[in-house]
């Protein structure tokens, strides 16, 4: 309705209560062990304000959101306000905080192939601890989506990820390891996969999806991601229109990977509704490489290709 009526509203919001993390992944420049965290009273008030502004869904992101000491209170407040709650996590602290996750609709857990591949990028022992987190969530009936970052050390490991997803009763999401998690305009880094191997992996994932493998990426998003690292303009960006991301310091951006060096309104000083109204929706983004953000953009466009392979219907070119 927001698209049809031409209204801007923060329907889908990522909240980063902390940039602290219990891992130091080779392809992440976002985590910082001494970064500030959202103060709990401010975070609770923010959730109230977002609900009043029309937000439907919150995803707690990071850093590692489960590092925040009061993440359970934030989840509970969001659920009490009628919001759908998701979370992106490395999975390690899920067993310890499982009781606080009861209201979460889906946990997006980072897994990067087999044990050797995962631990190569995230640290020795990370795989087994993440797997234990996935299993704990599944035992509690929480939906889990495995998220694999295709990097130089694991780009050929996607078949193992799909086998694991099948065994765990999950789906798997795939996206490239870009140059900076904080700014997707930086297309590649030393950790990024070689382009030919990366595109071969995306092609293989797309074929597996057509054969019935549990791939969560929409087909149109895989087609878009295949272009990485060559810029591919998104002329129908949802950022600042129905989507926003809020860092631990309260700064609000159109999406989680919109360059953090840019000026941004602050929800703690202006209020959530006013901060969103002050956002300038991107007009020049040509490097959208997050599959979930892409899906939101195609949703904003009302693009029928989002359901390709799920509901038979004629598709426009």
Order of alpha helices (4+ residues) and beta strands (2+ residues): alpha-beta-alpha-beta-alpha-beta-beta-alpha-alpha-beta-alpha-beta-alpha-alpha-beta-beta-alpha-alpha-alpha
